[in-house]
Amino acid sequence: MFSNLTGLEITYFIIALLISMIVHEVMHGVMAKALGDSTASDMGRLTLNPLKHIDMMTTIILPVALVLIHMPPIMAAKPVPFNPNRVKFGDYGAALVGLAGPMTNFVLAIIGSIVAHIFIYTSPQFIDFLGIFIQINVILMVFNLIPFPPLDGSRVLYAFAPEPVRRVMERIESMGFISVLFLILIVFELVSNQIIGIENAVYNFVINL
């Protein structure tokens, strides 16, 4: 979706991605605080300061490594911490915290589309930026809803899954960064066509509002 970007478009991409990832993570913390867990707030993570959200491994090293092996440059901000034992409604509250990020990206994509429609006859550069901004937020929404640990969708699945499935998910999440590599190199490859199809459908819905 982002092949053959020009130098200026690469700048747009980086700016849009940073904004989208940071707001995504902050909203996880906002939802957690609304449900009774102040962990993110206590650690100073409810801020739009990008330095608070950059992770050396997943924000910098991972995308560079993927580019070097000719794969899409997937990156992620430093996850906002929360304590699922402190939120209201137990596992369902944790699921709401998980959903807060992807749903924020969906709202950002809609806002980008509305602004693009309003200013369609103004600066072409601004419209190009909004187009990239919308695409990034759609991708972040769909990708993070994949029900595979440690992605946000796994929180939703965990809330409704039977105990045997929960145990498997806990083992996968305990693998840490290895589970992220497994997701990118194996799981994502198996379902990439379906994910791209969903992304295109959501994108078309958003831009045609």
Phi, psi and omega per residue, in radians:
M1 nan -0.457 -3.114
F2 -2.050 0.603 3.113
S3 -1.356 2.625 3.051
N4 1.044 0.711 3.067
L5 -1.270 2.472 3.047
T6 -1.362 3.024 3.139
G7 -1.024 -0.775 3.132
L8 -1.172 -0.668 3.132
E9 -1.174 -0.559 3.066
I10 -1.112 -0.693 3.074
T11 -1.090 -0.785 3.079
Y12 -1.012 -0.766 -3.107
F13 -1.032 -0.836 -3.101
I14 -1.118 -0.783 -3.129
I15 -1.114 -0.824 -3.122
A16 -1.109 -0.691 -3.129
L17 -1.160 -0.760 3.129
L18 -1.084 -0.796 3.125
I19 -1.047 -0.821 -3.050
S20 -1.158 -0.758 -3.137
M21 -1.179 -0.726 -3.091
I22 -1.156 -0.821 3.126
V23 -1.104 -0.678 3.072
H24 -0.949 -0.898 -3.081
E25 -1.198 -0.728 3.138
V26 -1.035 -0.686 -3.103
M27 -1.214 -0.475 2.975
H28 -1.012 -0.845 -3.121
G29 -1.156 -0.664 3.113
V30 -1.096 -0.771 3.122
M31 -1.131 -0.750 3.129
A32 -1.053 -0.740 3.134
K33 -1.139 -0.675 3.110
A34 -1.107 -0.474 -3.132
L35 -1.688 0.146 2.993
G36 1.904 -0.037 -3.127
D37 -1.908 2.044 -3.087
S38 -1.740 0.283 -3.074
T39 -0.949 -0.888 -3.113
A40 -1.094 -0.733 3.124
S41 -1.110 -0.759 -3.126
D42 -1.113 -0.504 -3.120
M43 -1.621 0.116 3.084
G44 1.273 0.453 -3.084
R45 -1.650 -0.079 3.098
L46 -1.546 1.075 -3.102
T47 -2.448 2.671 3.091
L48 -1.611 0.118 3.074
N49 -1.158 1.989 -3.062
P50 -1.073 -0.495 -3.115
L51 -1.109 -0.432 3.131
K52 -1.365 -0.222 -2.999
H53 -2.078 -0.070 -3.130
I54 -1.445 2.262 3.076
D55 -1.951 2.220 -3.064
M56 -0.990 -0.685 -3.070
M57 -1.349 -0.963 -2.986
T58 -1.520 -0.355 -3.137
T59 -1.663 -0.457 -3.055
I60 -2.091 -1.064 -3.029
I61 -1.150 -0.785 -3.098
L62 -1.042 -0.926 -3.134
P63 -1.087 -0.637 3.109
V64 -1.117 -0.766 3.134
A65 -1.104 -0.694 3.133
L66 -1.149 -0.681 3.086
V67 -1.082 -0.714 -3.110
L68 -1.137 -0.472 3.109
I69 -1.796 0.330 3.024
H70 1.084 0.747 3.045
M71 -2.076 2.804 3.119
P72 -1.007 2.404 -3.077
P73 -1.349 1.277 3.106
I74 -1.238 2.352 3.095
M75 -2.484 2.838 -3.125
A76 -2.539 2.584 3.042
A77 -1.366 2.948 3.074
K78 -1.151 2.152 -3.108
P79 -1.030 2.425 3.052
V80 -1.339 2.179 -3.086
P81 -1.290 2.555 2.966
F82 -2.651 2.731 -3.115
N83 -1.830 1.836 -3.096
P84 -1.069 -0.335 3.135
N85 -1.378 -0.169 -3.091
R86 -1.837 -0.184 -3.118
V87 -1.462 2.668 3.081
K88 -1.188 2.688 3.039
F89 1.225 0.283 3.007
G90 1.009 -2.257 -3.098
D91 -1.112 -0.518 3.121
Y92 -1.242 -0.614 3.036
G93 -1.138 -0.722 3.093
A94 -1.094 -0.626 3.095
A95 -1.125 -0.683 3.103
L96 -1.126 -0.681 3.067
V97 -1.073 -0.751 3.115
G98 -1.099 -0.725 -3.115
L99 -1.222 -0.411 -3.054
A100 -1.018 -0.667 -3.123
G101 -1.169 -1.015 3.130
P102 -1.049 -0.665 3.128
M103 -1.180 -0.553 3.040
T104 -1.101 -0.740 3.105
N105 -1.105 -0.640 3.094
F106 -1.103 -0.771 3.124
V107 -1.127 -0.722 3.116
L108 -1.088 -0.679 3.103
A109 -1.109 -0.733 3.121
I110 -1.129 -0.763 3.107
I111 -1.059 -0.763 3.104
G112 -1.036 -0.704 3.138
S113 -1.169 -0.747 3.133
I114 -1.090 -0.789 3.133
V115 -1.101 -0.710 3.131
A116 -1.089 -0.692 3.118
H117 -1.176 -0.622 -3.135
I118 -1.221 -0.700 -3.048
F119 -1.874 0.461 -3.044
I120 -0.999 -0.531 -3.079
Y121 -1.779 0.329 3.115
T122 -1.750 -2.349 -3.057
S123 -1.159 2.139 3.081
P124 -1.061 -0.590 3.135
Q125 -1.130 -0.702 3.127
F126 -1.138 -0.695 3.118
I127 -1.172 -0.669 3.077
D128 -1.063 -0.757 3.117
F129 -1.070 -0.782 -3.130
L130 -1.120 -0.649 3.091
G131 -1.056 -0.783 3.108
I132 -1.156 -0.711 3.130
F133 -1.050 -0.771 3.131
I134 -1.112 -0.814 -3.124
Q135 -1.066 -0.762 -3.134
I136 -1.069 -0.765 -3.104
N137 -1.196 -0.608 3.059
V138 -1.129 -0.771 3.136
I139 -1.096 -0.800 3.139
L140 -1.087 -0.687 3.124
M141 -1.087 -0.947 -3.057
V142 -1.149 -0.796 -3.101
F143 -1.069 -0.780 -3.089
N144 -1.258 -0.275 3.097
L145 -1.483 -0.060 3.050
I146 -1.058 2.191 -3.048
P147 -1.402 1.015 3.140
F148 -2.297 2.200 -3.139
P149 -1.037 2.435 0.145
P150 -1.735 0.349 -3.100
L151 -1.186 2.786 -3.043
D152 -1.062 -0.600 -3.137
G153 -1.058 -0.426 3.140
S154 -1.188 -0.493 3.087
R155 -1.128 -0.671 3.132
V156 -1.202 -0.822 3.128
L157 -1.052 -0.740 -3.100
Y158 -1.050 -0.642 -3.096
A159 -1.119 -0.470 -3.057
F160 -2.000 -0.074 -3.041
A161 -1.378 2.619 3.030
P162 -1.222 2.868 -3.031
E163 -0.978 -0.764 3.134
P164 -1.027 -0.697 3.113
V165 -1.173 -0.677 3.120
R166 -1.059 -0.729 -3.119
R167 -1.117 -0.707 3.108
V168 -1.109 -0.768 -3.140
M169 -1.099 -0.680 3.115
E170 -1.122 -0.688 3.109
R171 -1.127 -0.748 3.141
I172 -1.094 -0.791 -3.105
E173 -1.165 -0.546 3.135
S174 -1.193 -0.252 3.114
M175 -1.301 -0.203 3.075
G176 1.138 -2.262 -3.048
F177 -1.126 -0.465 3.117
I178 -1.086 -0.647 3.127
S179 -1.157 -0.569 3.095
V180 -1.150 -0.777 3.115
L181 -1.108 -0.725 3.113
F182 -1.070 -0.720 3.115
L183 -1.072 -0.828 -3.052
I184 -1.242 -0.791 -2.996
L185 -1.449 -0.448 -3.045
I186 -2.099 -1.075 -3.048
V187 -1.067 -0.836 -3.092
F188 -1.077 -0.655 3.125
E189 -1.116 -0.598 -3.107
L190 -1.241 -0.542 -3.058
V191 -2.056 0.262 -3.039
S192 -1.061 -0.687 -3.133
N193 -1.110 -0.735 3.126
Q194 -1.142 -0.712 -3.136
I195 -1.132 -0.777 3.127
I196 -1.078 -0.689 3.103
G197 -1.081 -0.746 3.117
I198 -1.150 -0.762 3.118
E199 -1.020 -0.763 3.137
N200 -1.117 -0.695 3.137
A201 -1.137 -0.774 3.136
V202 -1.149 -0.735 3.139
Y203 -1.051 -0.809 3.132
N204 -1.099 -0.673 3.092
F205 -1.079 -0.795 -3.076
V206 -1.152 -0.814 -3.054
I207 -1.303 -0.255 3.141
N208 -1.772 0.184 3.106
L209 -1.092 nan nan
